[in-house]
Amino acid sequence: MRRYPPIADHGLIGDLQTAALVSAEGVVDWFCAPRFDSPSIFAALLDHDRGGHFSITAAGTDTTVRQLYLPDTAALVTRFMTPDGVGEVIDFMPVDHPETATDRHRMVRAMRVVRGTVTFDLECRPRFDYGRCDHRLHLADGAARFACPRAWAFLQPVGPVELVRDEEDVRATVTLRQGQLAGVVLTVCAAHGDAPRPPTEGSLRAEFDGVRRFWHGWIRQCRYRGRWQQAVNRSAITLKLLTYAPSGAPVAAATMGLPEQVGGERNWDYRYTWIRDASLSVNALVDLGFTEEADAFRRWLGARLRAGGTVTGEPLQIMYRVDGDPELPEEILDHLAGYRGSAPVRLGNGAADQLQLDIYGEAVRALSRSRDVAQLAGYDGWQVFAGLLDWLADHWDRPDEGIWETRGGRKDFTYSRLMCWSAFDRGIRAAAELARPADLESWTAARDAIMRQVMERGWSERRQAFVQHYGGEVLDASLLLMPEVGFVAPKEPRWLSTLDAMDGELVSDSLVYRYDPGASPDGLRGSEGTFSLCSFLYVGALARSGRLAPARYAFDKMLTYANHVGLFAEEIGPTGEQLGNFPQAFTHLSLITAAMALDEELDGSGA
């Protein structure tokens, strides 16, 4: 077991309320329960010695390991090829009633041998509450119970698995021959929970069949039939895995604390629901045909608007917990060493109280798809929607922190103005289409004022490009969305020259930086890699501008940076390594939109 495997050397499993990372060596080194944003049970990825882990590996050193997903599912298979045989560990979390919130979650780890004989080594070393809560082990009837004041976990074996005490943890050695099956089921629950019913080989097989049917049934709804179906399907499944089904709220990533620069301080907690990320995620899912997920998020978003109570006093704040709680105080977990020394490890997110005006554009975009406002929310919902735009008409012209959550002070960010323009543009269209009452005069005046302002103050004659903020000369890849939202035509001269400027400054071998922190200080030390969201936005912008050959080449090159099971983190480092929290919803939604844009343009060109 490596102390800190590469961030990308993991697959993701989950049950639509929480998720776990399984390394390419068969080690669960990240798992929180009962929700994505709950305290960790295994967190070796943030501290090998204190974080806790759950490993099942092949004994011996002369072993080749490969990992893959069972096609179009979230069941992960880790294959161990040894001199004496080939064994597999199949990891999954049963998806029973995902819309009903529960404090009890199960992880199934099945071992089988497909050739010869293989010996597996098992270790289960939980460390509750980010390693802050000591537990006691109780071994009885062959099963283990790990108990701490705030949570319990049960480890129950199936087949010839004999758990042995190792202080307050357990280990086991299991030898299986071809055709044999064994396994363990880890159940986590609130303190003083009852022991689950003992699993059997039959129940393991039935649960595996159930999880396979669930994911096959879900992905069958996908209407994408383009050139990159495997990558798009995997991205869609990943977005689904990152959605908290009881509320419909997607999280930005499954993890916290993974660095944007190894050894640096850019280590954030991403296990929350960003209005921006979530809105764009559900738009991508709608485009693929997954309307139930979009409707669930829109209900969650509407509830946030009706509830108010933000920490900022605005109608919306930039992020919430998955249940809509606006309180996300940031604290330092200084007892954790951090991934390869990347400290501090932050719990919570202090950016929750930032002002980021672009979120209103993304929210309106999510709420105004087709006739959804009328069908899903009715007249009362329209009143809330219209009230938001009435408020925005009086409050859009303010400096803010911007999309990238910089901590270097507020500025007049061009992207924030762009998305406010988009909010009014879509609101005006929705009012006309649905024949609903609206202050169209005020909305239209605001929309037109924003366009004039951006064209005059967000455009640099010297750079011949739209720039990050008024009065500056810095380029910003977030503006790659300008043609996507309809602010400029994709072949308009100003836009093409902006694209050329970005290509010369922000693009490195088709990989795109968000901006240059040296030219636009963001209040943080260190640097970062290229931002994978922006790299896929770049593909879409190239395709829409008619530059199909470089767009396709850039997209295919980006796919080579995916990990061994098709997942992406937030960023890509100088030597191709993945950086940041993992897997990142932003990256996967932009992969989907880039693939669809590229397919559409290629089909239209006859290529």
C-alpha positions as CSV (number, residue, x, y, z in Angstrom):
1,M,0.0,0.0,0.0
2,R,1.5,3.3,-1.1
3,R,1.4,6.0,1.5
4,Y,-0.1,8.5,-1.0
5,P,-1.2,7.1,-4.3
6,P,-1.6,9.6,-7.1
7,I,-5.0,11.4,-6.9
8,A,-6.0,10.0,-10.2
9,D,-5.3,6.4,-9.1
10,H,-8.9,5.9,-7.8
11,G,-12.3,4.8,-8.8
12,L,-15.5,6.1,-7.3
13,I,-18.4,4.1,-5.8
14,G,-21.5,5.4,-4.1
15,D,-25.2,5.0,-3.3
16,L,-26.4,8.5,-4.2
17,Q,-26.1,9.8,-0.7
18,T,-22.4,9.3,-0.1
19,A,-19.4,8.0,-2.0
20,A,-16.0,6.3,-1.5
21,L,-12.7,6.3,-3.3
22,V,-11.0,3.0,-4.0
23,S,-7.4,3.1,-5.1
24,A,-6.0,1.1,-7.9
25,E,-4.4,-1.1,-5.3
26,G,-7.8,-2.0,-3.7
27,V,-7.6,0.4,-0.8
28,V,-10.6,2.5,0.3
29,D,-8.8,5.6,1.5
30,W,-11.7,8.1,1.4
31,F,-15.2,7.5,2.7
32,C,-17.6,9.8,4.6
33,A,-21.0,8.8,6.0
34,P,-23.9,9.2,6.2
35,R,-23.6,12.0,3.6
36,F,-21.0,13.4,1.3
37,D,-20.3,16.3,3.8
38,S,-20.3,14.1,6.9
39,P,-17.2,13.3,8.9
40,S,-14.8,10.8,7.4
41,I,-14.5,7.1,8.4
42,F,-11.5,6.5,6.1
43,A,-9.3,9.4,5.2
44,A,-5.8,7.9,4.5
45,L,-5.7,10.1,1.4
46,L,-5.3,13.1,3.7
47,D,-3.1,11.4,6.4
48,H,-1.8,7.9,5.8
49,D,-1.1,7.3,9.5
50,R,-4.1,9.0,11.2
51,G,-6.8,8.9,8.5
52,G,-7.8,5.2,8.4
53,H,-8.2,2.8,5.5
54,F,-9.9,-0.4,4.3
55,S,-7.7,-2.5,2.1
56,I,-8.1,-5.8,0.2
57,T,-5.0,-6.6,-1.7
58,A,-3.3,-9.7,-3.1
59,A,-0.6,-11.2,-0.9
60,G,2.9,-11.1,-2.2
61,T,4.9,-8.5,-4.2
62,D,4.9,-10.0,-7.7
63,T,1.4,-8.8,-8.6
64,T,0.1,-6.8,-11.5
65,V,-3.1,-4.8,-10.7
66,R,-5.7,-3.4,-13.1
67,Q,-8.9,-1.6,-12.4
68,L,-12.1,-1.1,-14.4
69,Y,-15.7,-0.4,-14.1
70,L,-18.3,-3.0,-15.0
71,P,-19.5,-1.3,-18.2
72,D,-22.1,1.5,-17.7
73,T,-22.3,0.9,-13.9
74,A,-20.7,2.2,-10.7
75,A,-19.5,-1.3,-9.7
76,L,-15.7,-1.2,-9.6
77,V,-13.5,-4.2,-10.3
78,T,-9.9,-4.4,-9.2
79,R,-8.0,-7.3,-10.8
80,F,-4.9,-8.9,-9.2
81,M,-2.8,-11.0,-11.5
82,T,-0.4,-13.1,-9.5
83,P,2.0,-15.9,-10.4
84,D,-0.5,-18.4,-9.0
85,G,-3.8,-17.0,-10.3
86,V,-6.0,-14.1,-11.1
87,G,-8.3,-12.6,-8.4
88,E,-10.8,-9.8,-8.4
89,V,-12.3,-7.5,-5.8
90,I,-15.7,-6.1,-6.8
91,D,-16.6,-2.9,-4.9
92,F,-20.0,-1.3,-4.9
93,M,-22.6,0.3,-2.7
94,P,-26.2,-0.9,-2.9
95,V,-28.7,1.6,-4.2
96,D,-31.9,0.7,-2.4
97,H,-34.1,3.7,-1.8
98,P,-31.8,6.7,-2.6
99,E,-34.4,9.4,-2.3
100,T,-35.0,8.6,1.4
101,A,-32.2,10.0,3.6
102,T,-30.8,7.4,6.0
103,D,-27.9,7.3,8.4
104,R,-27.2,3.6,7.5
105,H,-25.0,2.9,4.4
106,R,-23.4,-0.3,3.1
107,M,-20.2,-1.0,1.2
108,V,-19.9,-4.4,-0.4
109,R,-16.4,-5.8,-1.1
110,A,-16.6,-9.2,-2.9
111,M,-13.5,-11.3,-3.6
112,R,-13.4,-14.0,-6.2
113,V,-10.8,-16.0,-8.1
114,V,-11.2,-16.5,-11.9
115,R,-8.0,-18.5,-12.5
116,G,-5.8,-20.6,-10.2
117,T,-5.4,-19.6,-6.5
118,V,-5.1,-16.2,-4.9
119,T,-4.5,-15.2,-1.3
120,F,-6.0,-11.9,-0.3
121,D,-4.9,-9.7,2.6
122,L,-7.6,-7.6,4.3
123,E,-7.2,-4.7,6.8
124,C,-10.0,-2.6,8.1
125,R,-8.8,0.4,10.2
126,P,-11.5,3.0,10.6
127,R,-10.8,6.4,12.1
128,F,-14.0,8.2,12.8
129,D,-14.6,11.9,12.6
130,Y,-11.5,12.8,10.5
131,G,-9.4,10.7,13.0
132,R,-10.6,12.7,16.0
133,C,-12.8,10.0,17.6
134,D,-11.3,6.9,19.2
135,H,-13.2,3.7,18.7
136,R,-13.4,0.3,20.4
137,L,-13.5,-3.1,18.7
138,H,-16.0,-5.8,19.6
139,L,-15.5,-9.2,17.9
140,A,-18.4,-11.6,18.1
141,D,-19.8,-14.4,15.9
142,G,-17.1,-13.8,13.4
143,A,-18.1,-10.2,12.8
144,A,-16.5,-6.9,14.0
145,R,-18.2,-3.9,15.5
146,F,-16.3,-0.6,15.7
147,A,-17.9,1.8,18.1
148,C,-17.2,5.4,18.9
149,P,-19.5,7.9,20.7
150,R,-20.8,9.4,17.5
151,A,-20.9,6.4,15.0
152,W,-20.7,2.7,14.7
153,A,-19.5,0.4,11.9
154,F,-20.1,-3.3,11.4
155,L,-17.9,-5.5,9.3
156,Q,-19.5,-8.8,8.4
157,P,-17.8,-11.6,6.5
158,V,-19.2,-13.9,3.9
159,G,-17.4,-17.2,3.1
160,P,-14.0,-18.3,4.5
161,V,-13.1,-14.9,6.0
162,E,-11.8,-15.1,9.6
163,L,-11.4,-11.6,11.1
164,V,-8.5,-11.3,13.5
165,R,-8.1,-8.6,16.1
166,D,-5.2,-6.1,15.5
167,E,-5.4,-3.8,18.5
168,E,-8.7,-2.0,17.9
169,D,-8.8,-2.9,14.2
170,V,-9.1,-6.2,12.2
171,R,-7.2,-8.0,9.5
172,A,-7.7,-11.3,7.7
173,T,-5.9,-13.5,5.2
174,V,-8.2,-15.3,2.7
175,T,-7.1,-18.0,0.2
176,L,-9.6,-18.7,-2.6
177,R,-9.5,-21.2,-5.5
178,Q,-10.9,-20.7,-9.0
179,G,-14.7,-20.3,-8.8
180,Q,-14.8,-19.5,-5.1
181,L,-16.4,-16.3,-3.7
182,A,-16.0,-14.5,-0.4
183,G,-16.5,-11.0,0.8
184,V,-17.2,-8.5,3.5
185,V,-20.0,-6.0,4.0
186,L,-19.2,-2.8,5.9
187,T,-22.3,-1.1,7.4
188,V,-22.0,2.3,8.9
189,C,-24.7,3.9,11.1
190,A,-25.5,6.3,13.8
191,A,-24.3,5.4,17.4
192,H,-26.1,2.5,19.0
193,G,-27.5,1.1,15.8
194,D,-28.6,-2.5,15.6
195,A,-26.4,-5.1,13.9
196,P,-27.5,-5.8,10.3
197,R,-28.7,-9.2,9.2
198,P,-25.6,-11.4,8.4
199,P,-25.0,-11.4,4.7
200,T,-24.7,-14.6,2.7
201,E,-23.2,-15.5,-0.7
202,G,-26.7,-15.5,-2.1
203,S,-27.4,-12.0,-0.7
204,L,-24.1,-10.7,-2.1
205,R,-24.9,-12.0,-5.6
206,A,-28.5,-10.5,-5.4
207,E,-27.2,-7.1,-4.3
208,F,-24.6,-7.2,-7.1
209,D,-27.4,-8.0,-9.6
210,G,-29.5,-5.2,-8.2
211,V,-26.8,-2.5,-8.4
212,R,-26.1,-3.6,-12.0
213,R,-29.8,-3.4,-13.0
214,F,-30.1,0.0,-11.4
215,W,-27.2,1.6,-13.3
216,H,-28.1,-0.1,-16.6
217,G,-31.7,1.1,-16.2
218,W,-30.6,4.6,-15.4
219,I,-28.0,5.0,-18.2
220,R,-30.5,3.6,-20.7
221,Q,-32.3,7.0,-20.5
222,C,-29.3,8.7,-22.1
223,R,-30.1,9.9,-25.6
224,Y,-26.5,10.7,-26.5
225,R,-25.4,8.6,-29.5
226,G,-22.4,10.5,-30.6
227,R,-18.7,9.7,-31.2
228,W,-17.6,9.6,-27.6
229,Q,-20.4,7.6,-26.0
230,Q,-18.3,5.7,-23.5
231,A,-16.7,8.9,-22.1
232,V,-20.1,10.7,-22.0
233,N,-21.8,7.8,-20.2
234,R,-19.0,7.6,-17.6
235,S,-19.3,11.4,-17.0
236,A,-23.1,11.1,-16.7
237,I,-22.7,8.3,-14.2
238,T,-20.2,10.3,-12.3
239,L,-22.5,13.3,-12.1
240,K,-25.3,11.0,-10.8
241,L,-22.9,9.6,-8.2
242,L,-22.1,13.1,-7.0
243,T,-25.8,14.0,-6.5
244,Y,-27.4,13.7,-3.1
245,A,-30.7,12.0,-4.1
246,P,-32.9,12.9,-1.0
247,S,-32.6,16.6,-1.9
248,G,-31.5,16.5,-5.6
249,A,-28.4,18.7,-4.8
250,P,-25.2,17.8,-6.6
251,V,-21.9,18.3,-4.8
252,A,-18.8,19.8,-6.6
253,A,-16.6,16.8,-5.7
254,A,-16.5,13.7,-3.5
255,T,-13.5,14.9,-1.5
256,M,-11.9,17.7,0.6
257,G,-8.4,18.9,1.0
258,L,-6.8,17.5,-2.2
259,P,-4.3,20.1,-3.4
260,E,-4.3,22.2,-6.5
261,Q,-0.5,22.3,-6.0
262,V,1.1,19.4,-4.0
263,G,2.6,20.9,-0.9
264,G,0.6,24.2,-1.3
265,E,-2.2,25.8,0.6
266,R,-4.9,25.6,-2.1
267,N,-6.7,22.7,-0.4
268,W,-10.5,23.3,-0.3
269,D,-13.5,21.3,0.9
270,Y,-15.7,20.6,-2.2
271,R,-18.3,18.4,-0.7
272,Y,-21.0,21.0,-1.0
273,T,-23.5,22.3,-3.5
274,W,-22.4,25.3,-5.5
275,I,-25.2,27.0,-7.3
276,R,-23.0,27.5,-10.3
277,D,-21.7,23.9,-10.6
278,A,-25.0,22.3,-9.8
279,S,-26.9,24.4,-12.3
280,L,-24.5,23.6,-15.1
281,S,-24.5,19.9,-14.1
282,V,-28.3,19.6,-14.4
283,N,-28.2,21.5,-17.7
284,A,-25.8,18.9,-19.0
285,L,-28.0,16.0,-17.7
286,V,-31.1,17.6,-19.3
287,D,-29.3,17.7,-22.6
288,L,-28.6,14.0,-22.2
289,G,-32.3,13.3,-21.4
290,F,-32.1,13.0,-17.6
291,T,-35.0,15.2,-16.6
292,E,-35.8,13.8,-13.2
293,E,-32.4,14.9,-11.8
294,A,-32.9,18.4,-13.3
295,D,-36.4,18.6,-11.8
296,A,-35.2,17.5,-8.4
297,F,-32.4,20.2,-8.4
298,R,-34.8,22.9,-9.5
299,R,-37.1,22.1,-6.6
300,W,-34.1,22.3,-4.3
301,L,-33.0,25.6,-5.8
302,G,-36.6,27.0,-5.6
303,A,-36.7,26.1,-1.9
304,R,-33.4,28.0,-1.4
305,L,-35.0,31.1,-3.0
306,R,-38.1,30.8,-0.9
307,A,-36.2,30.1,2.4
308,G,-33.8,33.0,2.2
309,G,-31.7,33.1,5.3
310,T,-28.3,33.2,3.6
311,V,-25.1,34.2,5.4
312,T,-24.7,37.0,2.9
313,G,-28.1,38.6,3.1
314,E,-28.5,38.1,-0.7
315,P,-31.3,36.0,-2.2
316,L,-28.8,33.2,-2.9
317,Q,-25.4,32.4,-1.6
318,I,-22.8,30.6,-3.7
319,M,-22.9,27.3,-1.9
320,Y,-24.9,25.3,0.6
321,R,-24.8,21.9,2.3
322,V,-26.7,19.2,0.4
323,D,-29.8,19.7,2.7
324,G,-29.8,23.5,2.0
325,D,-28.1,24.5,5.3
326,P,-26.3,27.8,4.5
327,E,-23.8,27.5,7.3
328,L,-20.4,26.2,6.2
329,P,-17.8,27.6,8.7
330,E,-14.3,26.9,7.7
331,E,-11.9,25.3,10.2
332,I,-8.4,23.9,10.0
333,L,-7.9,20.2,10.8
334,D,-4.3,20.7,11.9
335,H,-4.0,17.1,13.2
336,L,-4.0,15.8,9.6
337,A,-0.8,16.0,7.6
338,G,-2.5,16.6,4.3
339,Y,-2.0,14.8,1.0
340,R,1.8,14.5,0.7
341,G,2.2,17.4,3.1
342,S,-0.4,19.7,1.5
343,A,-1.5,21.7,4.4
344,P,-3.7,23.1,5.8
345,V,-6.5,20.6,5.5
346,R,-9.7,22.7,5.5
347,L,-13.1,21.5,6.7
348,G,-16.0,23.7,5.6
349,N,-15.6,26.5,3.1
350,G,-15.0,30.2,4.0
351,A,-15.9,31.2,0.4
352,A,-19.6,30.6,1.3
353,D,-19.9,34.3,2.3
354,Q,-18.5,35.6,-0.9
355,L,-20.5,37.7,-3.3
356,Q,-20.5,36.1,-6.8
357,L,-23.1,37.7,-9.0
358,D,-22.7,35.2,-11.8
359,I,-24.7,32.6,-9.8
360,Y,-27.9,34.4,-10.7
361,G,-27.3,33.7,-14.4
362,E,-26.6,30.1,-13.8
363,A,-29.6,29.7,-11.5
364,V,-32.0,31.4,-13.9
365,R,-30.6,29.2,-16.7
366,A,-31.4,26.1,-14.7
367,L,-34.8,27.3,-13.7
368,S,-35.9,28.5,-17.2
369,R,-35.3,25.5,-19.4
370,S,-38.2,25.0,-21.8
371,R,-41.6,25.3,-19.9
372,D,-40.2,24.0,-16.7
373,V,-40.9,27.1,-14.7
374,A,-44.6,26.8,-15.5
375,Q,-44.9,23.0,-15.3
376,L,-42.8,22.4,-12.3
377,A,-43.3,25.5,-10.1
378,G,-46.6,26.9,-11.3
379,Y,-47.7,30.5,-10.8
380,D,-46.3,30.8,-7.3
381,G,-42.9,29.5,-8.5
382,W,-43.0,32.1,-11.3
383,Q,-43.5,34.8,-8.7
384,V,-40.4,33.7,-6.9
385,F,-38.5,33.6,-10.2
386,A,-39.7,37.0,-11.3
387,G,-38.9,38.5,-7.9
388,L,-35.3,37.3,-8.2
389,L,-34.9,39.2,-11.5
390,D,-36.7,42.3,-10.1
391,W,-34.1,42.3,-7.3
392,L,-31.2,41.7,-9.6
393,A,-32.2,44.6,-11.8
394,D,-31.3,46.9,-8.8
395,H,-28.2,45.0,-7.7
396,W,-26.2,43.6,-10.6
397,D,-23.8,46.6,-10.9
398,R,-21.5,45.8,-8.1
399,P,-17.9,44.5,-7.7
400,D,-17.7,40.9,-6.4
401,E,-15.2,38.1,-5.8
402,G,-15.9,36.4,-9.2
403,I,-16.3,32.8,-10.4
404,W,-12.9,31.6,-9.2
405,E,-13.5,32.6,-5.5
406,T,-10.3,34.6,-5.4
407,R,-9.4,36.0,-2.0
408,G,-7.7,39.1,-3.3
409,G,-10.6,41.6,-3.0
410,R,-13.7,42.5,-5.1
411,K,-13.5,43.7,-8.6
412,D,-15.9,44.3,-11.5
413,F,-15.5,40.9,-13.1
414,T,-16.6,40.6,-16.7
415,Y,-17.9,37.1,-16.3
416,S,-20.2,38.1,-13.4
417,R,-21.7,40.8,-15.6
418,L,-22.0,38.3,-18.5
419,M,-24.1,35.9,-16.4
420,C,-26.3,38.7,-15.1
421,W,-26.9,39.6,-18.7
422,S,-27.8,35.9,-19.3
423,A,-30.2,36.0,-16.4
424,F,-32.2,38.9,-17.8
425,D,-32.0,37.5,-21.4
426,R,-33.5,34.1,-20.3
427,G,-36.0,35.7,-18.0
428,I,-37.4,37.9,-20.7
429,R,-37.7,34.9,-23.1
430,A,-39.4,32.8,-20.4
431,A,-41.9,35.6,-19.7
432,A,-42.8,35.9,-23.3
433,E,-43.0,32.1,-23.9
434,L,-45.2,31.5,-20.8
435,A,-47.2,34.7,-21.0
436,R,-46.4,35.5,-17.4
437,P,-46.5,38.9,-15.7
438,A,-43.0,40.5,-15.6
439,D,-41.4,43.9,-15.4
440,L,-40.1,43.6,-18.9
441,E,-39.2,47.2,-19.1
442,S,-36.9,47.0,-16.1
443,W,-35.4,43.6,-17.2
444,T,-34.8,44.8,-20.7
445,A,-33.1,48.0,-19.5
446,A,-30.8,46.0,-17.2
447,R,-30.0,43.5,-20.0
448,D,-29.1,46.3,-22.5
449,A,-27.1,48.3,-19.9
450,I,-25.0,45.3,-19.1
451,M,-24.2,44.6,-22.7
452,R,-23.2,48.2,-23.3
453,Q,-21.1,48.2,-20.2
454,V,-19.2,44.9,-21.0
455,M,-18.6,46.0,-24.6
456,E,-17.2,49.3,-23.4
457,R,-15.4,48.4,-20.1
458,G,-14.8,44.6,-20.5
459,W,-13.1,45.0,-23.8
460,S,-9.5,45.9,-24.1
461,E,-8.5,47.6,-27.3
462,R,-4.8,46.9,-26.6
463,R,-5.4,43.2,-26.1
464,Q,-8.1,43.0,-28.7
465,A,-9.9,40.8,-26.2
466,F,-12.5,40.7,-23.5
467,V,-10.7,40.7,-20.2
468,Q,-11.1,39.4,-16.7
469,H,-12.3,42.6,-15.0
470,Y,-12.9,46.2,-15.9
471,G,-9.7,48.3,-16.0
472,G,-7.5,45.3,-16.4
473,E,-5.6,43.5,-19.1
474,V,-5.8,39.9,-17.8
475,L,-7.5,37.2,-19.8
476,D,-9.9,34.8,-18.1
477,A,-11.0,31.4,-19.5
478,S,-14.4,31.7,-17.9
479,L,-15.3,34.0,-20.8
480,L,-15.2,31.0,-23.1
481,L,-18.9,30.8,-22.2
482,M,-19.7,34.1,-23.9
483,P,-20.9,32.5,-27.1
484,E,-22.5,29.6,-25.3
485,V,-24.9,31.9,-23.4
486,G,-25.6,34.0,-26.6
487,F,-23.8,37.2,-25.6
488,V,-21.7,37.1,-28.7
489,A,-21.9,35.2,-31.9
490,P,-19.3,32.4,-32.1
491,K,-17.8,33.9,-35.3
492,E,-18.1,37.6,-34.3
493,P,-14.7,39.4,-34.8
494,R,-14.4,40.5,-31.2
495,W,-14.9,37.0,-30.1
496,L,-12.5,35.4,-32.6
497,S,-9.8,37.8,-31.5
498,T,-10.5,37.0,-27.9
499,L,-10.1,33.3,-28.7
500,D,-6.8,34.0,-30.4
501,A,-5.6,36.0,-27.4
502,M,-6.5,33.1,-25.1
503,D,-4.8,30.6,-27.4
504,G,-1.6,32.6,-27.2
505,E,-1.6,33.1,-23.4
506,L,-3.8,30.6,-21.5
507,V,-3.5,27.5,-23.7
508,S,-0.6,25.0,-23.3
509,D,-0.9,22.0,-25.6
510,S,-4.7,22.3,-25.6
511,L,-4.8,22.6,-21.8
512,V,-6.2,25.8,-20.5
513,Y,-5.3,27.9,-17.4
514,R,-8.1,29.8,-15.7
515,Y,-6.0,33.0,-15.7
516,D,-2.5,34.1,-14.8
517,P,-2.3,34.5,-11.0
518,G,1.0,36.4,-11.5
519,A,-0.8,39.0,-13.6
520,S,-3.9,39.0,-11.4
521,P,-3.0,38.2,-7.8
522,D,-5.7,36.1,-6.2
523,G,-4.6,36.4,-2.5
524,L,-3.1,32.9,-2.3
525,R,0.4,31.6,-2.4
526,G,1.6,29.1,-4.9
527,S,0.5,28.1,-8.4
528,E,-2.0,25.7,-9.9
529,G,-2.3,23.5,-12.9
530,T,-4.5,23.9,-16.0
531,F,-8.2,23.8,-15.3
532,S,-9.9,20.9,-16.9
533,L,-13.3,22.6,-17.1
534,C,-11.7,25.4,-19.1
535,S,-10.0,22.9,-21.4
536,F,-13.3,21.4,-22.3
537,L,-14.9,24.9,-22.6
538,Y,-12.1,25.7,-25.1
539,V,-13.0,22.7,-27.2
540,G,-16.6,23.8,-27.4
541,A,-15.6,27.4,-28.2
542,L,-13.3,26.2,-31.0
543,A,-16.1,24.0,-32.4
544,R,-18.7,26.7,-32.4
545,S,-16.3,29.1,-34.1
546,G,-15.8,26.7,-37.0
547,R,-12.3,25.5,-36.0
548,L,-13.3,21.9,-36.1
549,A,-9.9,20.2,-36.7
550,P,-8.1,21.8,-33.7
551,A,-11.3,21.3,-31.6
552,R,-11.4,17.6,-32.2
553,Y,-7.7,17.2,-31.7
554,A,-7.9,19.2,-28.4
555,F,-10.8,17.0,-27.2
556,D,-9.1,13.8,-28.0
557,K,-6.0,14.9,-26.3
558,M,-8.0,15.9,-23.2
559,L,-9.4,12.4,-23.0
560,T,-5.8,11.0,-22.7
561,Y,-5.6,12.8,-19.4
562,A,-8.5,10.9,-17.9
563,N,-7.5,8.3,-15.4
564,H,-7.6,4.5,-16.0
565,V,-11.4,4.4,-15.4
566,G,-12.3,7.6,-17.2
567,L,-12.4,10.1,-14.3
568,F,-11.1,13.6,-14.0
569,A,-10.0,15.7,-11.1
570,E,-10.2,19.5,-11.1
571,E,-6.8,20.3,-12.7
572,I,-3.9,18.8,-14.6
573,G,-0.3,19.5,-13.5
574,P,2.8,20.3,-15.5
575,T,3.7,16.6,-16.1
576,G,0.1,15.4,-16.7
577,E,-0.8,14.5,-13.2
578,Q,-4.3,15.2,-11.9
579,L,-4.6,17.7,-9.1
580,G,-7.4,19.0,-6.9
581,N,-10.5,17.3,-5.5
582,F,-11.7,14.2,-7.2
583,P,-13.7,13.4,-9.2
584,Q,-14.8,16.9,-10.2
585,A,-18.3,17.5,-11.4
586,F,-17.4,20.7,-13.2
587,T,-14.9,18.7,-15.4
588,H,-17.4,16.0,-16.2
589,L,-20.2,18.3,-17.1
590,S,-18.0,20.3,-19.4
591,L,-16.8,17.1,-21.1
592,I,-20.4,16.3,-21.9
593,T,-21.2,19.7,-23.3
594,A,-17.9,19.7,-25.3
595,A,-18.7,16.3,-26.8
596,M,-22.2,17.4,-27.7
597,A,-21.1,20.7,-29.3
598,L,-18.3,19.0,-31.2
599,D,-20.7,16.3,-32.5
600,E,-23.2,18.8,-33.6
601,E,-20.7,20.9,-35.5
602,L,-19.0,17.8,-37.1
603,D,-22.4,16.5,-38.2
604,G,-23.3,19.8,-39.7
605,S,-20.0,20.0,-41.6
606,G,-20.4,16.5,-43.0
607,A,-17.1,15.4,-41.4
